[in-house]
Amino acid sequence: MLTTRLCDLFGIDAPIILAPMGTCTSAELAAAVSNAGGLGGIGTLFRSFAAIKRDIDVVKTLTQRPFAINHIPQTLDEEAFRYTLAARPAVISFTLANPGDLARQARASGAHVMVQVTTVDQALQAAECGAEVIIAQGSESGGYCGEVSTMTLVPQVVDAVSPLPVVASGGIFDGRGIAAALMLGAAGVNLGTRFIASKEGPAPQEWKQAILSAKSEHAIKADVLNDITPLPGTAGFKTVLR
């Protein structure tokens, strides 16, 4: 099995991370990825504290392997973050903003800190605040994403934050994408949409089938969603529609 220094750092078998999708996240999906040797993840964006607490409690009964819990600094649910710290997951990740002191609190709890960025400047800020792993999210990603393509962004971030491990995100869905990411200098990959189509993904079967049958030109960027559910500092929401 392919291993990288990301595997050594997180104690996982394969350098594959489940992206913490707030609209498609569950303890069951996170545990399935962790049990298969990757790093499962639980998302918190636009979710109630009760739902987050349920997933944190349940995932610990479904896997003994490392998993991550993600938080969005500019929409932080402080109660959920305190519960995350007390749960002591292997990894606490942050997305869409500089975590600042939140990263210090995560490290103090014993968790590794991972930060997802969309620009080189954001990567440098994340490194300065104590991130141990940087996810470089290209514009091909789903959710709120940046403007720079994965192939362009990843090697720039790798050079900027070396020797920190960098994870590639955006447009990766099979072994060829993983191989390409590693050739760009990444130590692993972050996958979201592809996992929605898995049997454990908490999504309607129609959504899963739409993902499996979609062509690349079906991916669109719907900037109007930022007006409906605004997140400061985000560039746009990308999804797959039919």
C-alpha positions in Angstrom: 0.0 0.0 0.0 1.2 3.5 -0.8 2.4 5.4 2.2 3.8 8.9 2.6 4.9 11.1 5.5 1.3 12.1 6.0 0.5 8.5 6.9 3.3 8.6 9.5 2.1 11.8 11.0 -1.5 10.9 11.3 -1.1 7.2 11.9 -3.1 6.2 8.8 -2.5 3.5 6.1 -3.3 5.5 3.0 -2.7 9.2 2.2 -6.4 9.8 1.6 -8.6 12.3 3.6 -12.3 12.6 3.6 -13.2 16.2 3.1 -15.5 17.5 5.9 -18.6 18.3 3.9 -21.2 20.1 6.1 -24.0 19.1 3.7 -23.0 15.4 3.5 -21.2 14.3 6.7 -21.9 11.6 9.2 -20.2 9.5 11.8 -20.8 6.4 9.6 -19.1 7.8 6.5 -16.1 9.1 8.6 -15.7 5.7 10.3 -15.9 3.9 7.0 -13.0 5.9 5.6 -11.0 5.6 8.7 -11.5 1.9 9.0 -10.4 1.5 5.3 -7.1 3.1 6.2 -7.7 6.8 5.3 -8.6 9.8 7.6 -12.3 10.1 8.1 -13.7 13.6 8.8 -16.7 15.1 10.4 -18.0 18.5 9.2 -19.7 21.2 11.3 -20.7 23.9 8.8 -24.4 24.9 9.0 -25.0 22.1 11.5 -26.6 22.2 15.0 -24.6 21.4 18.1 -26.8 18.4 18.7 -26.0 16.9 15.3 -22.3 17.6 15.7 -22.2 16.0 19.2 -24.1 13.0 17.9 -21.5 12.4 15.2 -18.6 12.9 17.5 -20.1 10.4 20.1 -21.0 7.8 17.5 -17.8 7.9 15.4 -15.8 6.8 18.5 -18.0 3.7 18.8 -17.5 2.8 15.1 -13.8 3.1 14.7 -10.6 2.9 16.7 -8.7 4.6 13.9 -7.7 8.3 13.6 -10.4 10.8 12.4 -10.7 14.5 12.0 -13.2 17.1 13.1 -13.4 20.3 11.0 -14.4 23.8 12.1 -15.0 27.1 10.1 -13.4 30.0 12.1 -15.8 32.7 10.9 -18.9 30.6 11.7 -17.5 28.9 14.8 -19.9 27.2 17.2 -18.0 27.7 20.4 -19.9 24.9 22.2 -19.1 22.5 19.4 -15.5 23.5 19.4 -15.2 22.9 23.1 -16.8 19.5 22.7 -14.3 18.8 19.9 -11.4 19.7 22.1 -12.7 17.4 24.9 -13.2 14.5 22.4 -9.5 14.7 21.6 -9.6 13.6 17.9 -6.4 12.8 16.2 -6.8 15.8 13.9 -8.7 19.1 14.1 -8.9 20.9 10.8 -9.9 24.4 9.8 -11.3 25.8 6.6 -12.0 29.1 4.9 -10.2 31.4 7.4 -7.0 31.8 9.4 -7.7 29.8 12.7 -5.5 32.1 14.8 -5.6 31.1 18.4 -8.0 28.2 17.6 -5.0 26.3 16.2 -3.1 26.8 19.5 -6.1 25.4 21.4 -6.3 22.4 19.1 -2.6 21.7 19.5 -2.9 22.0 23.3 -5.7 19.3 23.3 -3.2 16.9 21.7 -4.6 17.0 18.2 -2.7 17.6 15.0 -3.8 20.8 13.2 -4.6 20.8 9.5 -5.7 24.0 7.6 -7.3 24.2 4.2 -6.3 27.2 2.0 -7.0 28.5 -1.5 -3.9 30.8 -2.0 -0.2 30.8 -1.2 -0.6 33.8 1.2 -3.2 31.8 3.2 -0.9 28.9 3.3 1.9 31.0 4.8 -0.6 32.4 7.4 -1.7 28.9 8.3 2.0 27.8 8.7 2.6 30.8 11.0 -0.3 30.0 13.3 0.9 26.4 13.8 -0.6 24.2 11.1 1.2 20.9 10.8 -0.5 20.0 7.4 -1.7 22.4 4.7 -4.5 21.4 2.3 -4.2 23.3 -1.0 -7.7 23.5 -2.4 -8.0 24.2 -6.1 -10.9 25.7 -7.9 -12.1 22.3 -9.1 -13.2 21.5 -5.6 -16.8 21.4 -4.5 -18.1 23.7 -1.8 -16.6 27.2 -1.2 -13.4 27.2 -3.2 -10.9 29.6 -4.6 -10.0 30.7 -8.1 -6.6 29.0 -8.7 -6.6 25.5 -10.2 -5.3 22.5 -8.3 -2.4 21.8 -10.6 -1.2 25.4 -10.3 -1.8 25.9 -6.6 -0.4 22.7 -5.1 3.2 23.0 -6.3 3.3 26.7 -5.3 2.0 25.9 -1.8 4.5 23.0 -1.5 7.3 25.3 -2.3 6.0 28.1 0.1 5.5 26.0 3.2 8.2 23.3 2.9 8.9 21.1 4.8 5.3 21.0 6.0 3.3 18.3 4.3 0.8 19.5 1.7 -2.5 17.8 0.7 -4.0 18.3 -2.7 -7.7 18.9 -3.1 -9.9 19.5 -6.1 -10.8 17.4 -9.1 -9.2 14.2 -7.7 -11.4 11.1 -7.9 -9.2 8.1 -8.7 -5.7 6.6 -8.6 -4.5 8.7 -11.5 -5.4 11.9 -9.6 -3.6 10.7 -6.5 -0.5 9.9 -8.6 -0.7 13.3 -10.2 -1.0 15.0 -6.8 2.1 13.2 -5.5 4.1 14.2 -8.5 3.2 17.8 -7.8 4.8 17.4 -4.4 1.7 16.7 -2.3 1.9 14.1 0.5 -1.8 13.1 0.1 -5.2 14.0 -1.2 -8.4 15.4 0.2 -11.6 14.0 -1.5 -15.2 15.1 -1.0 -17.6 14.7 -3.9 -16.3 11.3 -4.8 -17.1 10.0 -1.3 -20.7 11.3 -1.5 -21.3 8.5 -4.1 -20.1 5.8 -1.7 -22.7 3.5 -0.1 -22.0 5.0 3.3 -22.5 8.6 2.0 -25.5 10.2 3.7 -27.1 11.4 0.5 -30.1 10.4 -1.6 -29.4 7.8 -4.2 -30.5 10.2 -7.0 -27.6 12.6 -5.9 -25.1 9.7 -5.9 -26.2 8.6 -9.4 -26.0 12.2 -10.7 -22.4 12.4 -9.5 -21.5 9.1 -11.1 -23.0 10.0 -14.4 -22.0 13.6 -14.5 -19.5 14.9 -17.1 -16.8 17.5 -16.3 -18.8 20.2 -18.0 -21.7 19.7 -15.6 -19.7 21.3 -12.8 -20.7 25.0 -12.3 -19.7 27.8 -9.9 -22.8 29.4 -8.5 -21.6 32.7 -6.9 -25.2 33.6 -6.0 -25.1 31.1 -3.2 -22.6 33.3 -1.4 -25.5 35.9 -1.2 -27.8 33.3 0.3 -25.4 31.7 2.8 -22.5 34.2 2.9 -19.2 33.2 4.4 -16.7 36.1 4.6 -13.6 35.5 2.5 -15.0 32.9 0.3 -15.0 33.1 -3.5 -17.9 31.0 -4.6 -19.7 27.7 -4.3 -19.1 24.9 -6.8 -21.3 21.9 -7.2 -22.4 19.4 -9.8 -25.8 20.0 -11.3 -27.8 18.2 -14.0 
